[in-house]
Amino acid sequence: MPKLKTHKATAKRVKITGSGKLVRERAFGNHMLSKKSKSRKRNINTPAAVTGKTAKNLKRALGV
């Protein structure tokens, strides 16, 4: 069977941890930040884990 190519757009957005979990950045943190509360902005700044069927599809796109 041929090698699987990495989907580069996915690779730029999702990172794989040492234990094999997928981590992504959260949305809504780029502009119009003055109306968002400090706690909301702090939460946006933390990475989020990807789970379930989405994680399975992303791993296939990454060739893992």
PyMOL commands that place a pseudoatom at each C-alpha (Angstrom):
pseudoatom trace, name=CA, resn=MET, resi=1, chain=A, elem=C, hetatm=0, pos=[0.000, 0.000, 0.000]
pseudoatom trace, name=CA, resn=PRO, resi=2, chain=A, elem=C, hetatm=0, pos=[1.339, 3.502, -0.754]
pseudoatom trace, name=CA, resn=LYS, resi=3, chain=A, elem=C, hetatm=0, pos=[2.352, 5.984, 1.901]
pseudoatom trace, name=CA, resn=LEU, resi=4, chain=A, elem=C, hetatm=0, pos=[-0.320, 8.342, 3.228]
pseudoatom trace, name=CA, resn=LYS, resi=5, chain=A, elem=C, hetatm=0, pos=[0.255, 12.001, 2.599]
pseudoatom trace, name=CA, resn=THR, resi=6, chain=A, elem=C, hetatm=0, pos=[-0.156, 14.433, 5.498]
pseudoatom trace, name=CA, resn=HIS, resi=7, chain=A, elem=C, hetatm=0, pos=[-2.961, 16.958, 5.059]
pseudoatom trace, name=CA, resn=LYS, resi=8, chain=A, elem=C, hetatm=0, pos=[-0.881, 20.101, 5.599]
pseudoatom trace, name=CA, resn=ALA, resi=9, chain=A, elem=C, hetatm=0, pos=[-3.765, 22.426, 6.546]
pseudoatom trace, name=CA, resn=THR, resi=10, chain=A, elem=C, hetatm=0, pos=[-4.709, 20.037, 9.345]
pseudoatom trace, name=CA, resn=ALA, resi=11, chain=A, elem=C, hetatm=0, pos=[-1.085, 19.676, 10.455]
pseudoatom trace, name=CA, resn=LYS, resi=12, chain=A, elem=C, hetatm=0, pos=[-0.834, 23.467, 10.909]
pseudoatom trace, name=CA, resn=ARG, resi=13, chain=A, elem=C, hetatm=0, pos=[-3.942, 23.565, 13.130]
pseudoatom trace, name=CA, resn=VAL, resi=14, chain=A, elem=C, hetatm=0, pos=[-3.636, 20.427, 15.253]
pseudoatom trace, name=CA, resn=LYS, resi=15, chain=A, elem=C, hetatm=0, pos=[-0.706, 19.110, 17.288]
pseudoatom trace, name=CA, resn=ILE, resi=16, chain=A, elem=C, hetatm=0, pos=[-0.198, 15.590, 18.632]
pseudoatom trace, name=CA, resn=THR, resi=17, chain=A, elem=C, hetatm=0, pos=[0.858, 15.234, 22.272]
pseudoatom trace, name=CA, resn=GLY, resi=18, chain=A, elem=C, hetatm=0, pos=[3.351, 12.671, 23.510]
pseudoatom trace, name=CA, resn=SER, resi=19, chain=A, elem=C, hetatm=0, pos=[0.551, 10.332, 24.576]
pseudoatom trace, name=CA, resn=GLY, resi=20, chain=A, elem=C, hetatm=0, pos=[-1.117, 10.590, 21.150]
pseudoatom trace, name=CA, resn=LYS, resi=21, chain=A, elem=C, hetatm=0, pos=[-3.919, 13.006, 22.013]
pseudoatom trace, name=CA, resn=LEU, resi=22, chain=A, elem=C, hetatm=0, pos=[-4.835, 15.861, 19.667]
pseudoatom trace, name=CA, resn=VAL, resi=23, chain=A, elem=C, hetatm=0, pos=[-4.698, 19.499, 20.782]
pseudoatom trace, name=CA, resn=ARG, resi=24, chain=A, elem=C, hetatm=0, pos=[-6.141, 22.503, 18.956]
pseudoatom trace, name=CA, resn=GLU, resi=25, chain=A, elem=C, hetatm=0, pos=[-6.338, 26.238, 19.563]
pseudoatom trace, name=CA, resn=ARG, resi=26, chain=A, elem=C, hetatm=0, pos=[-9.686, 27.850, 20.404]
pseudoatom trace, name=CA, resn=ALA, resi=27, chain=A, elem=C, hetatm=0, pos=[-11.565, 30.231, 18.130]
pseudoatom trace, name=CA, resn=PHE, resi=28, chain=A, elem=C, hetatm=0, pos=[-12.763, 33.833, 18.700]
pseudoatom trace, name=CA, resn=GLY, resi=29, chain=A, elem=C, hetatm=0, pos=[-9.485, 35.229, 20.068]
pseudoatom trace, name=CA, resn=ASN, resi=30, chain=A, elem=C, hetatm=0, pos=[-8.320, 37.559, 17.297]
pseudoatom trace, name=CA, resn=HIS, resi=31, chain=A, elem=C, hetatm=0, pos=[-10.366, 40.747, 17.226]
pseudoatom trace, name=CA, resn=MET, resi=32, chain=A, elem=C, hetatm=0, pos=[-13.115, 42.653, 19.069]
pseudoatom trace, name=CA, resn=LEU, resi=33, chain=A, elem=C, hetatm=0, pos=[-11.522, 41.632, 22.359]
pseudoatom trace, name=CA, resn=SER, resi=34, chain=A, elem=C, hetatm=0, pos=[-12.628, 44.730, 24.298]
pseudoatom trace, name=CA, resn=LYS, resi=35, chain=A, elem=C, hetatm=0, pos=[-16.195, 43.465, 24.648]
pseudoatom trace, name=CA, resn=LYS, resi=36, chain=A, elem=C, hetatm=0, pos=[-15.096, 40.041, 25.887]
pseudoatom trace, name=CA, resn=SER, resi=37, chain=A, elem=C, hetatm=0, pos=[-14.561, 39.482, 29.591]
pseudoatom trace, name=CA, resn=LYS, resi=38, chain=A, elem=C, hetatm=0, pos=[-11.121, 38.706, 31.034]
pseudoatom trace, name=CA, resn=SER, resi=39, chain=A, elem=C, hetatm=0, pos=[-12.185, 35.211, 32.036]
pseudoatom trace, name=CA, resn=ARG, resi=40, chain=A, elem=C, hetatm=0, pos=[-13.539, 34.532, 28.537]
pseudoatom trace, name=CA, resn=LYS, resi=41, chain=A, elem=C, hetatm=0, pos=[-10.299, 35.730, 26.946]
pseudoatom trace, name=CA, resn=ARG, resi=42, chain=A, elem=C, hetatm=0, pos=[-8.274, 33.564, 29.339]
pseudoatom trace, name=CA, resn=ASN, resi=43, chain=A, elem=C, hetatm=0, pos=[-10.366, 30.540, 28.401]
pseudoatom trace, name=CA, resn=ILE, resi=44, chain=A, elem=C, hetatm=0, pos=[-9.904, 31.268, 24.674]
pseudoatom trace, name=CA, resn=ASN, resi=45, chain=A, elem=C, hetatm=0, pos=[-6.133, 31.353, 25.232]
pseudoatom trace, name=CA, resn=THR, resi=46, chain=A, elem=C, hetatm=0, pos=[-5.984, 27.766, 26.552]
pseudoatom trace, name=CA, resn=PRO, resi=47, chain=A, elem=C, hetatm=0, pos=[-5.635, 24.806, 24.166]
pseudoatom trace, name=CA, resn=ALA, resi=48, chain=A, elem=C, hetatm=0, pos=[-8.508, 22.348, 23.737]
pseudoatom trace, name=CA, resn=ALA, resi=49, chain=A, elem=C, hetatm=0, pos=[-8.413, 18.589, 23.314]
pseudoatom trace, name=CA, resn=VAL, resi=50, chain=A, elem=C, hetatm=0, pos=[-10.055, 16.965, 20.306]
pseudoatom trace, name=CA, resn=THR, resi=51, chain=A, elem=C, hetatm=0, pos=[-12.022, 13.805, 21.109]
pseudoatom trace, name=CA, resn=GLY, resi=52, chain=A, elem=C, hetatm=0, pos=[-14.349, 11.271, 19.570]
pseudoatom trace, name=CA, resn=LYS, resi=53, chain=A, elem=C, hetatm=0, pos=[-14.985, 10.711, 15.879]
pseudoatom trace, name=CA, resn=THR, resi=54, chain=A, elem=C, hetatm=0, pos=[-13.429, 14.090, 15.028]
pseudoatom trace, name=CA, resn=ALA, resi=55, chain=A, elem=C, hetatm=0, pos=[-10.124, 12.977, 16.537]
pseudoatom trace, name=CA, resn=LYS, resi=56, chain=A, elem=C, hetatm=0, pos=[-10.232, 9.768, 14.532]
pseudoatom trace, name=CA, resn=ASN, resi=57, chain=A, elem=C, hetatm=0, pos=[-10.809, 11.697, 11.283]
pseudoatom trace, name=CA, resn=LEU, resi=58, chain=A, elem=C, hetatm=0, pos=[-8.040, 14.186, 12.107]
pseudoatom trace, name=CA, resn=LYS, resi=59, chain=A, elem=C, hetatm=0, pos=[-5.561, 11.386, 12.840]
pseudoatom trace, name=CA, resn=ARG, resi=60, chain=A, elem=C, hetatm=0, pos=[-6.331, 9.868, 9.461]
pseudoatom trace, name=CA, resn=ALA, resi=61, chain=A, elem=C, hetatm=0, pos=[-5.748, 13.277, 7.808]
pseudoatom trace, name=CA, resn=LEU, resi=62, chain=A, elem=C, hetatm=0, pos=[-2.413, 13.544, 9.643]
pseudoatom trace, name=CA, resn=GLY, resi=63, chain=A, elem=C, hetatm=0, pos=[-1.379, 10.074, 8.585]
pseudoatom trace, name=CA, resn=VAL, resi=64, chain=A, elem=C, hetatm=0, pos=[-1.048, 8.798, 12.162]
for i in range(1, 64): cmd.bond("trace and resi %d" % i, "trace and resi %d" % (i + 1))
show_as sticks, trace
zoom trace
